[in-house]
Amino acid sequence: MWEYSEKVQEYFYNPKNAGVMENASGIGDVGAISCGDALRLMIKVDPATDTITDARFQTFGCGSAIASSSALTELIIGKTIAEALTLTNQDIADFLGGLPPEKMHCSVMGYEALRAAVANYRGEAWEDDHEEGALVCKCFGVDEGMIERAVRMNGLTTLEQVTHFTKAGGSCATCIEGIEEVLVKTNAAMVAEGLLDAAEAFDPDQAARPVRRPKAGKSPLAIKLEPVSKPKLTNLQRIRLIEEAIEGLRPFLRQDGGDCELIDVEGDRVMVKLSGACVGCQMASITVNGVQERLIEKLGQPLRVIPV
Ligand code: FES
C-alpha cells in the first residue's frame, strides 16, 4: 500500500481547478485512457504579458494523478510562460509533500502536459505527437524524448526508476531493450556533461544480475513487479472490505453533493451506483478510478469498479 501525504489526499478529495475551460489559449494532452492515465491541461494566457491567468485540468487516472494535475494548475497560475517552463516534475511532487516513488509518473505527466499546452498556445508542433514506430513503450505511449527528459530531470539510473517516473516497461516489458538504450545514451551524455558520476551511470551488465535479468523469457521488471502474494480472502471478507472502503469514501462524495453505493460484487468486478452530483458529472470517471484505487490498495488484489 502506498503512503500518501496529507496534501495529496487533500488535493485528491478536493481537487482545485478541475473541469473544462472555454476558449483556452492552449491545450496539452498527454497519456491515453487506454494506457490507464490521461491528462488534459488547459491554460488561459494574457498575450500582453505572456502570463498564465487561469488553468484547468481533466484527468483519468489514480488519486495521485488527480492531485498532481491539481497541484500543477496551482503552481502555474500567475506565472509567465517562461517562469512556468522552469518548473520540474519534482516541483509538483514537492508541492504535494512528496509522492510515492511508484507514483512519480503522475508528476512527470503534469510536466509533459504543461509543455504540450505551451506548445499548443505558441502554435508549435508538440514533439510528443509521434508517428507510430517512434514510441519506445507502446503499452503506455512513452517515447524516447519523454524518457530522456525524465532521466535528466530526475537523475535516473535504473530501469525500475524509469518505470516509476514514466510507466515505460511496467506492463508487458517487451520495451526493456529500448528503455535500456535510451538510459545508457542519456546517462552517458550526463556523465560527459558533468551531471552524473560515471560510477552511478546505468550499466546493462550490472542489470544482468539475477534480480534484474529475465528468466525463461520474463523481463526483470515483470519479475520485479509481480504482485506480492497476500493471504487469500474469503468472498465474505472481500465484500466486507469493499463495503468498508466504499463507506469510508462516501462522506467525501457527499460533501460535494454526490454519493456512491455498492450494488454487487462478481469476481473481480465491483458494481457501484453513483448518485446525486456524481451523475453526469465530468469527474465521474475520476471518482470511479479513485474508488477503484482505494479498493485495490485495501484488498491488495486487482479489481475493476464499474458504475451501473
Ligand atoms: S511496450 Fe512497454 S510495457 Fe509493454
Boltz pocket constraint, residues with backbone or C-beta under 6 A from the ligand:
constraints:
  - pocket:
      binder: B
      contacts: [[A, 136], [A, 137], [A, 138], [A, 139], [A, 140], [A, 167], [A, 168], [A, 169], [A, 170], [A, 171], [A, 172], [A, 173], [A, 174], [A, 175], [A, 176]]
      max_distance: 6.0
